[in-house]
């Protein structure tokens, strides 16, 4: 599990592999191919979902990592809110930022391929041609921080514990794993229920590796502030609960010289300080109290850094193009509550959101309106369905909105002036068609005969300037809207227990969607507290499309099936799409060295940051930064 990753799948990929590397990869793999009966048994250093493996067995490092990176120094990072747990694998509590650095997985992804996993804790991957099972061969050098070797029993323990006591994502993600068994101390075999689910052979490699001996006398499903034991590149050095946490690099870490780690994890220490909100955090950055910020607020990016430090070049503003799918950031409705279970009511609320006004007046025209759950990728639907997409959707006629076949999905638009009358009239018409009436200026729910009220749940103070204008438009429809601001811990608890009307959510996607879609949209996840089906979607067609997507036999079919799912989600108006930025906006003190190439499909720039290093000469020139020692290693 990657640092800062919001889910198991933070692995984002591309098919742009140099042809000579692809040929080399196939040659290396072919040398390890045997035949058992009529099945080819493949043994390889890596496994790709579809297409070729970019990096051959003898590769030295990923292209976006530099072997010349210096080791040393301290990265001073930040987080918002607080934390009360060092267990990131359960829904209880708020886990500390970057705690994923303590752990490793069987395999790791490259950030410049669509979906390829390379050996990490496992140095070899063995599987039949039909991928009905997979055996991971554990690297004999792999060990936990206490020096104990990682064994197959640890992998079995990790799987069983995470799927029974961990967050719901684990059980959903690995639902098609039939059995896990230790064949010997260094080989673990995963048996699959469905050989057509080709992704399983890859995603079981993303399983976080937990030490069975450490958890013998501990309760896994409880929050804890005891320093955890892992096998990752960092360990917890110290912390002040709720305020700060510091990680130290494991100097003689067993995997530091593996090709997948060369040029990564260069900081000796990573210190994360917590701030109440973005306003305080921005001022702390400008005062030199931490080193780097991923600026997510357009207004602050445009106007908040007019300082002498920026003009001198001491504080750098940098935009890095993001080629990864942006997924969906949206206002998510809780369909478990009336009137959000009414499709026309949900659609009407989209007409009340004036994105163009917000973009012009709040965001300095820096955002693009999102119109797909797989935005910024070839997986996004557009226009009307045709060809293979149409074939997939035709059997569902009468079970999905007719508009899927007759109208391209298009978000309502305005001229940005703030005059949203035309769209509000359309919203009123939809509400009338759904049976809503006005009484004394209040919109009346036909099911309850009570006025419609909506509470927007948020924890981030910057949400106010976005939500309040939206609420004003809802008031014009007779809807009483309110904004409820809570602290981070309460927000997480309410989100996980589905105690909200509307909230802003971000559904991150990869270049190769699969089993995690069950966690986002499936009926089986809708009533599981802690799942990410926040909207409470229970749609049999969506369920069937998810399973079809998971079983896609090739890339072309995966794209078609994903687009079909995208259309059905959009035309059911489960959410009001918001917006996305197509760049990483970074502000940092000029103390870093960087590789020549950035990881192309790094959604959160967490991998990108781990390829940076402290440049001692740059650091010494900074007026506010404490000098830290760096050395070649």
C-alpha positions in Angstrom: 0.0 0.0 0.0 1.5 3.3 -1.1 2.1 6.3 1.1 -0.8 8.7 0.9 -2.9 6.3 -1.1 -6.6 6.4 -0.3 -7.2 2.9 -1.5 -5.5 -0.4 -2.3 -5.2 0.6 -5.9 -3.0 3.6 -6.1 -1.3 1.9 -9.1 -1.9 4.0 -12.3 -0.4 2.9 -15.6 0.2 3.4 -19.4 0.8 1.3 -22.5 3.6 3.4 -23.7 6.4 0.9 -23.5 9.5 1.1 -25.8 9.4 -1.7 -28.2 12.9 -3.0 -27.4 12.0 -3.2 -23.7 8.8 -5.1 -24.5 10.7 -7.6 -26.6 13.3 -8.0 -23.8 10.6 -8.6 -21.3 8.9 -11.3 -23.4 12.3 -13.0 -23.9 13.0 -13.0 -20.2 9.6 -14.3 -19.5 9.7 -17.0 -22.2 12.9 -18.4 -20.8 10.9 -19.3 -17.6 7.8 -20.8 -19.3 7.1 -24.5 -18.9 4.1 -26.7 -19.8 2.0 -28.6 -17.3 -0.5 -30.7 -19.3 -2.0 -28.3 -21.8 -1.4 -25.3 -19.6 1.6 -23.1 -19.9 3.1 -22.2 -16.5 4.8 -18.8 -16.5 7.5 -17.7 -14.0 8.4 -14.1 -14.2 9.7 -11.0 -12.3 6.5 -9.1 -13.2 2.9 -9.6 -14.5 0.9 -7.2 -16.7 -2.9 -7.1 -16.9 -3.0 -6.6 -20.6 -0.2 -6.1 -23.1 3.5 -6.1 -22.6 5.8 -5.7 -19.5 7.9 -2.6 -20.0 10.8 -3.4 -17.8 12.8 -6.6 -18.4 14.0 -9.0 -15.7 17.4 -7.3 -15.6 16.2 -3.7 -15.4 18.2 -1.4 -13.1 15.6 1.1 -12.0 12.3 2.8 -13.1 12.8 5.6 -15.6 11.3 8.1 -13.3 13.8 7.3 -10.5 17.4 8.4 -10.4 20.2 6.1 -9.2 22.2 9.3 -8.5 19.7 10.5 -5.9 21.3 11.5 -2.6 20.3 9.9 0.7 19.9 12.1 3.8 18.1 15.1 5.2 14.6 15.6 6.4 11.4 16.1 4.5 9.0 18.2 6.5 5.5 17.5 5.3 2.1 18.6 6.6 -1.4 17.2 7.1 -4.8 18.6 8.1 -6.8 17.7 11.1 -5.5 15.1 13.5 -4.9 11.4 14.0 -5.6 9.0 16.8 -4.4 5.6 15.4 -1.4 4.0 13.9 -3.5 1.2 12.3 -4.4 2.2 8.7 -6.1 -1.1 7.8 -9.4 -0.6 9.8 -12.3 1.8 9.7 -12.0 2.8 13.3 -10.1 5.9 14.2 -8.1 8.3 12.0 -4.8 6.8 10.9 -1.6 8.9 10.8 -0.6 10.4 7.5 2.1 8.4 5.6 1.8 5.4 7.9 1.8 3.2 4.7 5.5 3.8 4.5 6.0 1.3 7.3 4.6 -1.5 5.2 5.4 -3.4 2.0 3.4 -5.5 -0.4 4.2 -8.7 -2.4 4.5 -6.6 -5.5 4.7 -3.0 -6.5 3.4 -1.1 -9.6 5.3 1.0 -12.0 3.8 4.5 -12.5 4.4 4.6 -16.3 2.4 1.6 -17.4 -1.4 0.9 -17.4 -1.3 -2.0 -14.9 1.9 -4.0 -14.3 3.1 -5.4 -11.0 6.8 -6.0 -10.3 8.2 -8.2 -7.5 8.9 -6.6 -4.1 8.5 -8.9 -1.2 8.0 -11.6 -3.8 10.8 -12.0 -6.2 9.0 -14.3 -8.6 5.5 -14.7 -9.8 4.3 -18.1 -11.0 0.9 -18.6 -12.7 -0.8 -20.7 -15.4 -1.9 -19.2 -18.7 -5.5 -19.0 -17.6 -4.5 -17.3 -14.3 -6.7 -19.6 -12.3 -4.1 -19.4 -9.5 -0.9 -17.7 -8.7 2.1 -18.6 -6.6 4.2 -15.8 -5.1 7.8 -16.8 -4.3 9.0 -14.8 -1.3 12.4 -13.2 -1.6 14.8 -15.0 0.8 16.1 -11.6 1.9 12.7 -10.2 2.8 12.4 -9.4 6.5 10.5 -7.3 9.0 12.1 -4.5 10.9 12.8 -6.8 13.9 15.0 -9.0 11.7 12.5 -11.9 11.4 12.2 -13.3 7.9 8.9 -12.9 6.0 7.3 -16.3 5.4 4.3 -17.7 3.5 2.5 -18.0 6.8 2.7 -14.2 7.2 1.1 -13.8 3.8 -1.7 -16.2 4.8 -2.2 -14.4 8.1 -2.3 -11.0 6.3 -4.9 -12.1 3.9 -7.2 -13.8 6.5 -6.8 -10.9 8.9 -7.4 -8.1 6.5 -10.4 -9.7 4.8 -12.1 -10.6 8.1 -11.1 -7.8 10.5 -9.9 -5.0 8.2 -11.8 -2.3 6.3 -14.5 -3.5 4.0 -12.5 -2.8 0.9 -10.3 -5.8 1.6 -13.2 -8.3 1.6 -14.7 -6.7 -1.5 -11.5 -6.5 -3.4 -10.5 -10.1 -2.7 -14.0 -11.6 -2.9 -13.1 -14.0 -5.7 -10.1 -15.5 -3.9 -11.2 -19.1 -2.9 -8.3 -20.1 -0.8 -4.8 -19.1 0.3 -2.2 -21.6 1.3 1.4 -21.7 2.3 3.1 -24.4 0.2 6.3 -24.0 2.1 8.1 -21.2 4.0 8.7 -19.2 0.9 5.8 -20.0 -1.5 2.2 -18.9 -1.0 -0.5 -19.9 -3.4 -3.8 -18.1 -4.1 -6.6 -20.1 -5.6 -9.3 -18.2 -7.5 -13.1 -18.9 -7.7 -13.3 -17.6 -11.3 -10.4 -18.1 -13.8 -12.0 -15.3 -16.0 -11.1 -12.7 -13.3 -7.6 -12.1 -14.8 -6.9 -9.2 -12.5 -6.8 -11.3 -9.3 -3.4 -12.6 -10.1 -2.1 -9.0 -10.0 -4.2 -7.5 -7.2 -3.3 -10.2 -4.6 0.2 -8.9 -5.0 -1.0 -5.6 -3.6 -1.7 -7.3 -0.3 0.0 -5.5 2.6 2.4 -7.8 4.4 1.7 -8.0 8.1 3.9 -9.8 10.7 1.9 -12.7 12.2 4.2 -12.9 15.3 3.6 -9.3 16.1 -0.2 -9.5 16.2 -0.3 -12.7 18.3 -1.3 -10.9 21.5 -2.9 -7.8 20.0 -6.4 -7.0 18.7 -6.2 -6.1 15.1 -9.6 -4.4 14.8 -8.9 -1.9 17.6 -7.2 1.5 17.2 -3.7 1.7 18.7 -0.9 4.2 19.2 1.7 1.5 19.6 4.4 1.8 17.1 3.7 -0.8 14.4 6.0 -3.4 13.0 6.4 -3.7 9.2 8.9 -4.3 6.6 8.7 -1.0 4.6 11.4 1.6 3.9 10.5 3.6 7.0 9.6 3.0 10.6 7.8 5.3 13.1 10.5 7.2 15.1 8.3 9.3 17.3 5.0 11.0 17.4 2.9 13.5 19.4 -0.6 12.0 19.1 -2.8 14.2 16.9 -0.1 16.8 16.3 2.9 15.3 14.5 4.6 12.1 13.5 8.1 11.4 12.4 9.4 8.5 10.3 13.0 7.4 10.0 14.4 5.5 7.0 15.6 2.0 7.8 19.3 2.4 6.9 20.0 -1.2 6.0 16.6 -1.9 4.6 16.5 -5.3 3.0 14.9 -4.1 -0.3 16.8 -0.8 -0.8 18.9 -2.1 -3.7 16.0 -3.8 -5.6 15.4 -2.2 -9.0 11.9 -1.2 -8.0 13.3 0.9 -5.1 16.5 2.3 -6.6 16.2 6.1 -6.4 13.2 6.0 -4.1 12.8 6.7 -0.4 15.8 9.1 -0.2 14.9 11.1 2.9 16.5 10.0 6.2 13.5 11.4 8.1 9.9 12.4 7.1 8.3 14.7 9.6 4.5 15.3 9.3 3.0 18.2 11.3 -0.8 18.6 11.5 -2.6 21.9 11.0 -6.1 22.9 11.8 -7.0 24.1 8.2 -5.6 25.2 4.9 -5.4 28.8 5.9 -3.0 28.1 8.8 -1.1 25.5 6.7 -0.4 27.9 3.9 1.0 30.5 6.3 3.1 27.9 7.9 4.6 26.9 4.6 5.4 30.5 3.8 7.0 30.9 7.2 9.3 27.9 6.4 7.8 25.6 9.0 7.5 22.7 6.4 8.9 22.1 3.0 6.3 21.2 0.4 2.5 21.6 -0.3 0.3 20.1 -3.0 -1.9 23.2 -3.6 -5.5 22.1 -4.1 -7.1 25.5 -3.7 -7.1 27.5 -7.0 -7.5 30.8 -5.3 -4.5 30.3 -3.1 -2.5 29.1 -6.1 -3.4 32.2 -8.0 -3.0 34.8 -5.3 -1.7 33.3 -2.1 2.0 33.2 -3.0 2.9 36.8 -3.9 5.8 36.8 -1.5 9.5 37.9 -1.6 10.5 34.2 -1.2 8.8 33.3 -4.5 10.2 36.3 -6.3 13.7 35.3 -5.1 13.2 31.7 -6.2 13.6 30.4 -2.6 10.0 29.2 -2.7 9.1 27.5 -6.0 5.7 27.1 -7.7 5.7 24.2 -10.1 3.0 22.6 -12.2 3.4 19.0 -13.4 1.1 17.6 -16.1 -1.1 14.8 -14.8 -1.9 12.1 -17.3 -3.7 9.8 -14.9 -7.5 9.3 -14.8 -9.0 11.9 -12.5 -12.0 9.8 -11.5 -14.8 11.8 -10.1 -15.0 14.6 -7.5 -18.7 15.3 -6.8 -21.5 16.1 -4.5 -22.6 12.6 -3.5 -26.2 12.0 -2.5 -27.2 9.5 0.1 -29.8 7.4 -1.7 -30.7 5.7 1.5 -32.7 8.9 2.4 -35.7 10.4 0.7 -35.9 12.4 -1.6 -32.4 11.4 -2.9 -33.9 8.1 -4.0 -35.7 10.0 -6.8 -33.7 10.3 -10.0 -35.4 13.5 -11.2 -34.8 15.1 -7.8 -31.1 14.3 -8.1 -31.0 15.5 -11.7 -32.6 18.8 -10.6 -29.9 19.4 -8.1 -27.3 19.3 -10.9 -29.2 22.2 -12.7 -28.8 24.2 -9.4 -25.0 23.9 -9.4 -23.5 26.9 -11.3 -20.0 25.6 -12.1 -19.2 28.3 -14.6 -19.8 31.0 -12.0 -17.8 29.2 -9.4 -14.9 28.6 -11.8 -14.8 32.2 -12.9 -15.3 33.8 -9.5 -13.7 31.3 -7.1 -11.2 29.3 -9.1 -9.7 31.8 -11.5 -10.9 29.6 -14.4 -8.4 26.9 -13.5 -10.7 23.9 -13.4 -12.4 21.7 -16.0 -15.9 20.3 -15.3 -15.9 16.6 -14.8 -18.3 14.6 -17.1 -17.2 11.0 -16.4 -16.4 8.8 -13.5 -13.2 8.0 -15.5 -12.4 11.5 -16.5 -9.1 12.3 -18.3 -8.7 8.8 -19.8 -9.7 6.6 -22.7 -12.1 4.8 -20.3 -14.4 7.8 -20.2 -17.7 7.6 -22.2 -18.7 10.4 -24.6 -21.4 11.0 -27.2 -23.9 8.2 -27.7 -23.0 4.6 -27.3 -22.1 2.8 -30.5 -20.3 -0.4 -31.6 -19.3 -2.7 -28.8 -20.6 -0.3 -26.1 -24.1 -0.3 -27.7 -24.0 -4.1 -27.8 -23.2 -4.3 -24.1 -26.0 -1.9 -23.2 -28.8 -3.1 -25.5 -29.9 -6.0 -23.3 -30.5 -3.6 -20.4 -33.1 -1.4 -22.3 -36.0 -0.8 -20.0 -33.8 -1.3 -16.9 -31.7 1.8 -17.4 -32.7 5.4 -18.2 -33.7 5.8 -21.9 -31.4 8.8 -22.1 -28.4 6.4 -22.1 -29.4 5.6 -25.8 -30.9 9.0 -26.8 -28.9 11.8 -25.2 -25.2 12.2 -24.6 -24.5 13.0 -21.0 -23.8 16.7 -20.7 -23.6 18.7 -17.5 -25.8 21.8 -17.4 -24.0 25.0 -18.4 -24.4 28.7 -17.7 -22.7 31.9 -18.9 -20.9 32.4 -15.6 -22.7 35.6 -14.8 -24.5 34.2 -11.8 -27.8 34.4 -13.6 -28.9 30.8 -13.4 -32.6 31.3 -14.2 -32.8 29.0 -17.2 -31.3 26.1 -15.4 -33.4 26.7 -12.3 -36.5 26.6 -14.5 -35.4 23.2 -15.9 -34.8 22.0 -12.3 -38.4 23.2 -11.3 -39.8 21.3 -14.3 -38.0 18.1 -13.2 -39.2 18.5 -9.6 -42.8 19.0 -10.9 -42.6 15.9 -13.0 -41.5 14.0 -9.9 -44.5 15.2 -7.9 -42.9 17.9 -5.8 -45.0 20.9 -5.0 -44.4 24.4 -3.5 -46.3 25.4 -0.4 -45.6 28.8 1.2 -42.3 28.9 -0.8 -41.2 25.5 0.5 -40.6 22.5 -1.7 -42.8 19.6 -0.4 -41.6 16.0 -0.6 -44.5 13.9 -2.1 -43.5 10.9 -0.1 -43.4 12.5 3.3 -45.5 15.7 2.7 -42.8 17.6 4.6 -40.6 20.4 3.3 -37.4 19.3 1.7 -34.2 20.1 3.7 -30.7 19.2 2.8 -27.6 19.2 5.0 -24.2 19.4 3.3 -21.6 17.7 5.5 -18.0 19.0 5.3 -14.9 19.3 7.4 -12.8 21.7 5.2 -13.4 25.4 5.7 -12.6 26.0 2.1 -15.8 24.2 1.2 -17.9 27.0 2.5 -17.3 29.3 -0.5 -18.3 26.5 -2.9 -21.3 25.1 -1.1 -22.9 28.4 0.1 -23.6 29.7 -3.4 -25.0 26.3 -4.3 -27.3 26.5 -1.2 -28.6 29.9 -2.4 -29.7 28.4 -5.7 -31.4 25.5 -3.8 -33.2 28.1 -1.7 -34.6 29.6 -4.9 -36.1 26.1 -5.6 -37.8 26.1 -2.2 -35.2 23.7 -0.7 -33.8 24.6 2.7 -30.1 23.9 2.5 -27.6 24.1 5.4 -23.9 23.5 5.7 -22.7 21.4 8.6 -19.0 21.8 9.4 -17.5 19.1 11.7 -14.0 18.1 12.6 -12.1 15.4 10.7 -12.7 12.6 13.1 -16.5 13.3 13.3 -16.6 13.6 9.5 -15.0 10.2 9.0 -17.3 8.6 11.5 -20.4 10.0 9.9 -19.2 9.1 6.4 -18.4 5.6 7.3 -21.8 5.2 9.0 -23.6 6.9 6.1 -24.9 9.6 8.4 -25.2 12.4 5.9 -27.5 13.9 3.2 -24.9 15.2 0.8 -21.1 15.4 1.0 -18.2 16.0 -1.4 -16.4 12.8 -2.3 -13.5 11.8 -4.6 -13.7 8.5 -6.4 -10.1 7.8 -7.6 -9.7 5.6 -10.6 -6.8 3.8 -12.3 -5.9 3.0 -15.9 -7.1 -0.5 -15.3 -10.4 -0.6 -13.3 -11.5 -3.9 -11.9 -12.4 -5.5 -8.6 -12.4 -2.3 -6.6 -15.5 -1.1 -8.5 -17.5 -3.4 -6.3 -16.5 -1.3 -3.3 -17.6 1.9 -5.2 -21.0 0.9 -6.7 -22.2 -2.6 -5.9 -25.4 -3.5 -4.0 -23.3 -5.8 -1.8 -21.3 -2.8 -0.5 -24.2 -0.4 -0.1 -25.1 -1.5 3.5 -21.6 -2.3 4.7 -20.5 0.5 7.0 -17.1 1.8 6.1 -17.5 0.8 2.4 -16.9 3.5 -0.3 -20.4 3.0 -1.8 -21.2 6.3 -0.1 -24.3 6.9 -2.3 -25.8 3.6 -1.3 -26.3 2.5 -5.0 -28.3 -0.7 -5.3 -28.8 -1.3 -9.1 -28.7 -4.8 -10.6 -27.6 -3.5 -13.9 -24.6 -1.7 -12.3 -23.8 -5.0 -10.5 -23.8 -6.9 -13.8 -21.7 -4.3 -15.5 -19.2 -4.3 -12.7 -18.8 -8.1 -12.9 -18.5 -7.9 -16.7 -15.8 -5.3 -16.4 -13.9 -7.4 -13.9 -14.0 -10.4 -16.4 -12.9 -8.4 -19.4 -10.6 -10.6 -21.5 -8.5 -7.9 -23.1 -7.8 -4.1 -23.1 -10.2 -3.3 -25.9 -13.1 -5.1 -24.1 -12.1 -3.5 -20.7 -12.4 -0.1 -22.3 -15.8 -0.8 -23.8 -17.2 -2.3 -20.6 -15.9 0.5 -18.5 -17.5 3.1 -20.8 -20.8 1.2 -20.5 -20.6 1.3 -16.7 -19.7 5.0 -16.8 -22.8 5.8 -18.9 -25.2 4.0 -16.6 -23.7 5.7 -13.5 -23.9 9.2 -15.2 -27.5 8.8 -16.5 -28.7 7.7 -13.1 -27.5 11.1 -11.6 -26.1 9.5 -8.5 -23.9 12.5 -8.0 -23.4 16.1 -9.1 -20.0 16.2 -10.8 -17.7 19.0 -9.7 -14.4 19.7 -11.4 -10.8 18.6 -11.8 -7.3 20.1 -12.3 -5.2 18.3 -14.9 -1.9 19.3 -13.2 -0.1 18.7 -9.9 0.3 22.1 -8.3 3.3 22.1 -6.1 4.8 24.8 -3.9 8.1 23.9 -2.2 11.2 25.4 -0.7 14.0 25.2 -3.2 16.0 22.5 -1.4 15.3 19.4 -3.5 16.9 17.5 -6.3 14.5 15.8 -8.8 14.8 13.1 -11.5 14.6 14.3 -15.1 11.3 12.4 -15.6 8.3 12.5 -13.4 6.1 9.4 -13.0 3.4 9.9 -15.6 0.4 8.3 -13.9 1.0 9.2 -10.3 -2.5 10.4 -9.2 -1.5 12.0 -5.8 2.2 12.6 -6.6 3.1 10.4 -3.6 5.5 8.3 -5.7 6.9 11.4 -7.4 7.8 12.9 -4.0 9.5 9.7 -3.0 11.9 10.1 -6.0 13.1 13.5 -4.8 16.0 14.1 -2.5 17.6 16.9 -0.4 20.2 18.9 -2.3 22.6 20.1 0.4 23.9 23.0 -1.6 20.4 24.3 -2.3 19.4 23.8 1.2 22.4 25.8 2.6 21.4 28.8 0.4 17.9 29.0 1.9 17.5 31.6 4.7 14.9 29.7 6.7 15.7 26.1 6.2 17.8 24.2 8.8 20.7 22.5 7.1 20.6 18.7 7.0 23.4 16.4 5.9 23.1 14.4 2.7 25.4 11.9 1.3 25.7 9.7 -1.8 24.7 6.1 -1.1 
